[in-house]
């Protein structure tokens, strides 16, 4: 029986489900409730006492930062752990969240192990005692993402540490007519940095719409597995970056040959934030016009 209560807040249902699944499998003593934005979370927190909040930053109606600011003003929530789970990992945003009283900061995309460690860190003794009373071990293995699809695209066991994000990744060389036939996008190339829990893929945007993006990447990089979380960084203006959350929908060789040098990766978007959709629409218009 669950003894602790956690609130999962994110505008993307896909991300909420991933977080809840990890918590449920790793910490069966924690009961999860979810909300699609800060305003809904605020309403739930006013009626129910939660022991932990796991929250996105960018959401419609009320952002994660605004929820955190409100939460720290409530006597019953001044010391309740708050983990910010977001694709906004730059130094300024981290500092801003720390100033407002965030307990921990976890970048998207995240691994089940990474999320579990953050929860253990902020919950401390209360979580250990609840697990002990239920007869569960804190060291029990739990990977909420071990699904059959991962067996088809398994990553190396000793994955290298994720490289630093690059706001302006170098594009893979455009395949030429003498070998691979995958042509780069017409006009000026649109670059995309696609981040996964254990790697960052430097790529060129081949096609994009409001639902998904297809990128072409050099084969010599570390590729994700099907259904892995992803964050797509695309430049929408001078010094302006849109960070779009999604998951790997398809991996496909560019050529019908085993020795192809390029791989096509399709990322399905999961964001429902109107601001992100507006940014994406502007990028699509610029991409279609070849500018």
Protein Blocks (a to p, Z undefined) as FASTA:
>chain_A
ZZbdcddddfblklmmmmmmmmmmmmmmbccdddfbfklmmmmmmmpccfbdcddfbdgh
iafklmmmmmmmpmklmmgccddddfblcfklmmmmmmnopabdcdddddfklmmmmmmm
mnmmmmmmmmmmnopafklccdfklcfklmmmcccfbacddddddfbacddddddfklcf
bdcdehjddddddddfkbccddddfbdcfkbccddddfkbccddehiacdddddfbehia
cddddddfbdcdfbfcfkbcbdcdddddfbfbfklmmmmmmmmmmmmnoZZ
